[in-house]
Amino acid sequence: MNIGQILLWLCLLSSVLASISGVLGLKRADWARVGRFSSVAVSSLSSSALVVLVLAFLRDDFSLRYVALHSCYDLPSVYKLTAVWAGQEGSLLFWLWVLSAFSTTFLLRNRDRLSDGALPVLSLVQTFFCLLVLRSSPFPKLPFVPEDGRGLNPLLKSPWMVLHPPALYVGYIGFTVPFALSLAGVASGDVGWMGRSKRWSLFSWTFLTLGILTGMKWSYVVLGWGGYWAWDPVENASLMPWLTATAFLHSPPRRMSWSFFLVVITFELTIFGTFLARSGFVSSVHAFSRSPLGYYFLAFIVLSGGSAGWVGFRGRRKERSGGGTMFLGGLVSCALCLVTFFGTIFPAVSELLSGRRMVLGPGFFNTIFAPSGLFVFFLFGICRSAKGLKSPIPLGLSVLSLYLMLRLGARGLYPISAALFGGFALGNILLQVHRSLRSSDFGRLGGDLVHLGMIIFTFGVYCSSLGTEENVEDVGLGDDFRFGGYNFTLEGFSPEPKRGAMLLRAKLRVKEGREEFTLSPGMEFYRGGETLHKVEVRSGLLKDLHVAMTDVSRDAASFYLKVIPGTSFIWSGGYLVLAGALVSLIRRKDAAFR
């Protein structure tokens, strides 16, 4: 047994002690202190285990099976760090480390009865993940030391994958604290749980948003299909808790039972998303290989969800209605989550019931989400329409948005309605941003920036999904062709030898009006038979040109080309959402982790 494995066993023992002490601490304060100390020990031990694994990657210690499977000598150091969570075993250890860090931060900053009630919940969740890491440990050694490792999956050698998994994990894991607070608060009758939960949820929501955006960008520039969202099951798994967390952040203070439900369902959806990625229940480019760990996650969802339901039923209280549009928006978010959940599990359920695997494609989801987006625009528009109608800005932006939509080539009811409603909502939010700046109300400014970014983001989604052009061209060396308003000439190929692979790039001269530029899409061929497409994207304000080389011979090549309008609005809107969330977090920095 090596040092890493010993640290994991000590982690489990400390976590079990924290769980038992936490339960006893509900009656005696001295036991709560023991539980806090044990939780700090879990954090220290899991940090040490993670450091051991990181050093094994940086030192190319291929005696560890996990390192040999996911790294090699010539892998750059930044990707050796990425390789730590590239496989199931390392990602679970990373999950345990982040969870213990969050638990320790919360428990050290809070020493009251509410945090004492949250301690056993946090410790029990930690114990579950300690068991998983021991069940699927990254520390087993090989019976021999190979000369070199297998290397990192080529798809993961991207700067976006340095950010995407850890951001997504932090977003997922952070919702454990609101879950523990909600159980402790409802069980004890302490209504202060809701304010604290919202602060933690905002932090987690911000990182979950970052994880989703970086995953979209990775899909857009790496996978080679010219899109950013495919309604893949694991993509959907990240969207569902994002929707319910958004509903919770907008939940009215009077609706405590509704808020409790949203916190619990958000936490359970993060575990469900982890189950989807690790069980083989669904087929996804984002998923790990099939594993028996899926059954552990299902059992945990049943136990934790059932326990939360029992606590919620016993702690229910009569409450007044209220919330208006915020409550209505939350209902819409939950309805979209339910649709996403149904569409995600439908293939597996249909196979179980009928023996045939039937898939609900993007058309199913788009049919539901397209009109729902218009309704969200409508809600944004009417929230402050009384003041907005006194200004020409909302109506002017409606006209401008419609002009942009028509200029991008979109036609039909949805894009035109999105332009009109979205422009009006954008104008109202801009007026509110102006008022917040004039009054120095930076607390409200963060939320306004988030809403502004969401409108711009959604407008870009409508543009890109309803006005896309695509084609496949077979081109000989020196030949010209025209597509999407661009003139292309294939001028040649340039090989770039790499260790264990050969990168072959094409040289495409492209003209659009008076502008001329060169694109170099390529294909990377690996010894194991894998082929990776090196995509070239020419980004503009109103449209992107996406080019991928799909096949090549000595004097010819095939190219997949796509002109995608409006993607600049998606990325700029997403970055604005993150900026607004950060403003809100900084504004609340003194209370962010309480």
N, C-alpha and C positions, 0 to 999 in steps of 0.2 A: 504494500500500500504506500503510494507516494504522498508527498506533503499536500498536494492539492486535494486528494481524496480525504486525508485526515481533517483538513480544514472544513470540508463539506459535512463530515460527520459531526464535528464540533458545532457547526452552524445549526444542524438539525437539533442537537441536544439543547443548545441555547434557545432556539425558537420554541421547542416544547416547554422549556422552563418558563419562558415569557408568556406562553399561552396559559399555563396552569396558574402562574402568579397573577396574570391579568384577571382571570376569573375570580381568584381569591381576593384580589385587590378591590373588587366591587364592594366588599364588606370591610376590609381592613387596609388602611393607607400604607402600612409598612410593606405589605405584599405588592402593592402597586409600584413602590420604589424598586423592589426586586425585579418586577416585570420590565420596568424602564431600563434598568441596568442590563438585563438579559437581551433586550432589543438592541441596545448599543453594541453588545457583544456580537449579535448576529450581523450587524452592519460592518463591524471591524473584521470579522472572520470572512464574510463574503467578499469584502474589498481585498483582503489578502489573497483569497482564492483567485479572484479575477486578475490581480497583479501577477500571480504565478503563471496563469495562462497567457497573458499578454507577453511576459518575458519569454515564454516558450516559443511564441511566434517570432518575436524579434531576434531571438538567438537561433532560430531554425532548428529547434529541438524535435527532429522527426521521429524520435523514439515514442512520442505521444501520437497515438493513432489519429486524433482529431487534427493535430497540426499537420501531419503528413497528408491528410485528405484535403486540406484547404489552403495550403501554402507551398511555396518552393523558394529556392535560394534567390532567384532573380526578381522576386515580387517586390515592388517598391514598399517602403516601410509603411506608408499611409494605407496601402491595401492589406498589408499584414495586420494592421489594426482593424480594418474592416472585416478581415477573415475571422476575427474573434467571434463575431456574431453571424457569420455566414452559414453556419450549420445549426442544427437543432440543439445540440448539446451546449455550444457556446452561447447561443441566444437565450437559453433558459437560465444559464448562470448570470448573464447580463441582466436579465429580468429580475432575478432574485436580488442582485446587487442594488439596482435602482429602487426596488420595492423597500429594501431594508434602509436605504439612505433616506427615502421619503418618510418612512415610519419613524426613524430616529429623529429627523428634523422636526416633525410634528410633535413628538413626545417630549423633546427637550425644550421646545418653545412654549409648551402648554402644560401646566400642572394644576388642572382643575378636575372637577368630577366628570365633566363631559369627555375630556381626554382620557381619564381613567376608564370610562366606559368603552371608548374606542380601542383601547390597548388590546383586549383579548381578541377583537375582530382582526386587527392588523396582524397580531401574532399568529393567529390560526391560518390566515392567508399566507404568511411567510412560511409556516410549517408545511403547507401544501406544496409550495414551490421548492422548499428544501428536499422534500421527498421526490419531486419530479427530477431535480438536478441529480440526486443520487441514483435514480432509476436510469437516467440518461446522462451520464457523467462525461465531461470532456477530458478526463485524466487517465483513462486506461492506456497502458503501454503496449507497444507491438513486441512480438517475440524476437524481432530483429530491427536494426536501424537502417531504413532505406537510404540510398545515395542522395535522393532528392524527393521532394514531395510532389503530389499530383498537381498542385497549384489551385488558384482561385478560379471559380466559375467565370469565364470571360465576360458574361453579362454583368457581373458585379464589379468589374474594373471600370468604374465610372465615378466621377466626383459626386454625382447625385446619390449614389448608393453609400457614400461615406456619411451622408446626412439622413437619408430616408429611414433606414431601420431604427437607429437610435432615437430619432425624433418621434417615430410612430410608437416605439416601446414606451418612451417617457410619457407620451399622451395616454396610452392605454393604462399604464401602471398608476399614473397619478390619480385616476378615478377611484383607486382603492381607499384613499383617505376620506373623500366625501361619503363613500359607502359606509365606512366604519363610523363616521360622525352621525350619519342619518340613523343608523341602528341604535347608537348610544343615545341620541337625542330623543327619538321616538319612544324608546324603552323607558327613559327616565322622565319624560315630559319636559325636557329642556328645549325650548324653541330656538335657542341660540345656534343650534346645529346648522340651520339653513344659511345664515350669513357666512359662517366659516366654510361651509361646503361650496358656496358659490365662488369664494375666493380661490379655493383649491381647484375647483372645476374650470375656472377661467384660465389658470396656469396650464392645466392638462389639455384643455380645449385648444390653447394656442399651439402647443407642441403637436397635437394631433393634426391640426390644420397644416402646420409645417410639414409633417410627415406625408400627408396626402398630397400637398403641392409638389414636394420633391419627388414623390413617386410618380405623379403625373408627368413631370418634366423628364424623368428617366425613361418612362415608357415612350415619350414623344421623340426623344433624340437617340435612343439606343435600340429599341426593339425592331424598328424598321418598318412598321406597318402604317406610320403616318397619323397616329392618333394618340390621345392622352388618357382616354377612359374607355374601356371595353366592356364594362359591366361584368368583369371577371369576379368570381366568388370572393376572392381574397380582397379585391378592391372594394367590393360591396361591404365586406366585413369591417373595413375602416370607416365607411360612410355611415353605417347604422348608428354606432355610438356617437358619432359627430352630430347626427341629427337629433338624437335624444338629449345630448348634452347642451346643444343649442336651445332646445325647448326648456331645459332646466334653467339655463342662464336668464331666460325671459319669463320664468314662471312667477306669477304674482305672489307677494309675501303672504297673502291670506290663505292661499291654497296649499296648506302644508301636506296634505295627503297626496295631492297631485305631484308636488315636488319630491316627496319621498319615493313615489313610484318611479319618477324619472331618474333619480339617482341610482336606485336599485337596478333598473333595467339597463342603464348605461354601463354599470359595472358588469352585469351579466353578459352584455353584448361584447365587452372587451374580452372576456373569457371565451365566449362563443367564437369570436374572430380568431383567437389563438387556437381553438379546437379545429376550425376550418383549415388553418394553415399547416396543422401538424397531424391530422388524422387520416388523410386520404379520402375523406368523406366527399370532397369535390376535387375536380381537376383544375389546376391553375398553374400558370407559369411562375406565380409568386409563392407557391406552397413548397414546404419541405416534403421529403419522401414519406411514404405511408408509415405510420408508427402506431403501436398499441397505446401510446400516451393519450390518444384521442378519447379513450374510454374513461381515463382519469378526469379529463376536463369535463366530460359530460356528467360524471358523478358529482363533481364539485359544483357544477351549475345547478343540479337538482338540489343538493344539500344547502348551498348558500342561498339560492332563490327561495326554497321552501322555508328556511329559517327567517329570511327577511320578510316573507309574506306573513308568517306567524307573528313576528314582532309588529309589523304594520297593522295587522288585524287587532291585536291586543291594545295597541296604542292609538287606535283611531279616535278621532274627536269630531264633533260637529263644527263646521267652519262656514264662514260666509263666502258667498260667491264674489267674484270680482276679477279684474284683470283685462277685460275687454279684448282688444286686438292682440295683446301679448298672449293671452290664453288661447285665442283662436289660432295664432301662429304656431303655438306649441302643438295644438291638435293636428295641424297640417304636417308639421315635422314628424310627428309620431305616425301619422297615416302613411307618409312616404317611407318611413322606416319599416312599417309593416309590409308594404308592397315589396320593398327591397329584400326583406327577409323571406317572403314567400317565393319570389323569383329566384333567390339564391339556393334554397333547399329543394325547390321543385324537381330538378333532375334526379337527385338521390331518392326523393320520396316516390316519384313516378316509377323509378327502377325497382324500388322495394315492393310497390303495389302491383305493378303490371309486368315486370320483367324487362321493360323497355325504358331506356334512358332518354327522356324528352327534355329538351333544353328550351327555356324561354330566352330568346335572343334580345339584343339591344332594342329592337322595335317594341317589345313589351314594356320595358322600362321607360323608353322615350315617350310612349303614348300616355303614361301616367305623369311623368315629371314635366313634360312640356306645358300642359295647362296649369300645373301646380306652380310653376315658375311665374306664370302670369298673375296668379292669385297672390303670390308673395310680393310682386311688384305693386299690385293693387293695395295691399296692406301698407307697404312702405309709403305709398302715395297719399293714403287717407289719414295716416297718423298725425300729420301736421298740415293737412290741406287747408285749414282755415287761414293760416298765415301765408301759405304758399299761393293761394288764389289772389292775394293782393300784389304779388310780384309777377312780372312777365317771364321770369327765369324758367320755372317749370314747363310752361307751354313752349317757350323757345327751345328748350332742350329736347322736348318731345319731337318738334319739327326737325331739329338737327339729327337726332337719333334715327328718325325715319329716313332722312336723306342718306345717312351712312349705311343703313341696312340695305336700301335700294341700290346704292353705289356698289356694295359688296356682292350684289347679284341675288340676294335672297328674295323669295316671293312666297306668298301664301299667308294664311291667317295668323299663324303663330309668330313668325318673324316681324310682321307689321305690328301686331298687337304688342309684342315685346318691346319694339322701338317706342311706341306711343306711351305705354304704361311705364316702361323703364326710364324713359326720358323725364317724365313728370315726377317719378319718385326720386330720380337723381337730383332734379332741381330742388325738391323739398329738403333733401338731406344736405345739399350744399348750403341752403339758407340756414339750416340748423348749425352746420359747421361754422358759418360766419358768426352767428349769434354766440356760439360757445367761445370762439376766439375773442370776440369783443368783450365778453363778460369774464374772460379768463377762467371759464369753467372747464378745466382740463379733465375732470372726472367724466363729464359727459362727452367731451371731444373724442376720447378713445372709442366709445361706442358708436359715435357718429361716423368715424373713419371706417370702422368695421362694416357698418351698414352701407357706406358709400362704396367700399371695395366689393361687397357682395353684389351690389347692383351692376357694377362694371364687369365683374366676373361672369355673372349670369348672362349679361348682354353678349359677352364674347362667346359663351357656350351656344347661345341661339345662332349667332353668326356662323360659327365654325361647323355646327352640325347640320345646318340647313342650306348651306351654299357651297359645299365642297366639290371640287373637280379632281378626278383621278384617272390615270391611264397607265398602261404598260407598253413600253416601246422597245422593239428589237432594232438595234442600231449597229451598222458596220463602221469600221474605222474610217474616219474622214467624212462620214455622212452627216447630213443636217436633218433636223426635224423641228416641228413647232408644236407647242402645247401651252395652253393657259395664258396666251399672250407673250410667251417667251420663245426665243429661237435658240436651239441647242446645236452644238457641233462636238462630236466625239473626236478629240485630238490624239488620244493615245492612252497608254497604261504605264504605270510605274510600280514595280515590285519593291517591297520593303521587307527584307528578311528579318525575322525575330526568332528568339529562342523558342523552339517548339511550335513555331507558327510561321506562316507567310502572309503578309498583308499585300494585297494587290489593289491599287487605286486607279480609278479611271480619271481622265482629265476632260471635263466638260466645259467648253466655253459657252457662256450664256449671255444673250442680249435681250434687254427689255427697253424698247425705245432707244434712247441715246446711252443708256447705262449698259456697261459690259463688265462681267465678272466671271470668275472661274470657280467651279465646284468640283470636289474630288471625292465622290462616294467610293466606297471600297468593300472588299470582302476579305475577311481574315480566316485563313484555313489552318486548322490545328491538326496535329499528328493523330490524335484520337478520332478524327473524322468530323469534328464539330466545325461549323461554319458560322461566323459572326458577321453581320452586316454593319458596315460603318456608314452611318447615315449623314448626309449633308443637309442642313436646313438654312435657307436664306430668309432671315426674318425681316419683315417690314412693318410699318405702322398699321396697314390695313389688311395685309395678307402675308402668308409664309409660303415659300416654295420648298417642298420636301422631296428629296431625291435619294433613292436607295438602289444599289446595283444588286440585282437578284440572280443573275447568271452571267458567265463570261466564257469566251473561247479565245483563240489566238488573235483573231481580228474582228471580233464582234462582242456585244454585250447586251443584256436586257436590263432595263431600268423601270423601276416603279416610281411614278411621279404623282405628286399630289399638290394642289394649290388649296390652301386652307385659309379662309378669311377669318379675321377677328381674333386670332389667338393672342395677339398682343394685349387685348383687353382682358383675356383670361389671366395672363401672368401679372399684368399691372394691377388688376383687381385683387388677385391673391396676395400680392406683396402689400397692398394697402390694407387688406384685412389683418395681416400680421402686424403691420405698423400700428394700427389702431389697438389691437390686443396688447401690444407692448406698452403703448401709452397708458392703457388702463392698468396694466400690471405695475408699471413704475409709479403711477399715481397712488397705488395701494401697497407700495413696497413694504411699509411698516407692518401691514397686516396680512401680507400675501400668503404666509405659511402658518397662520394661526388657526 
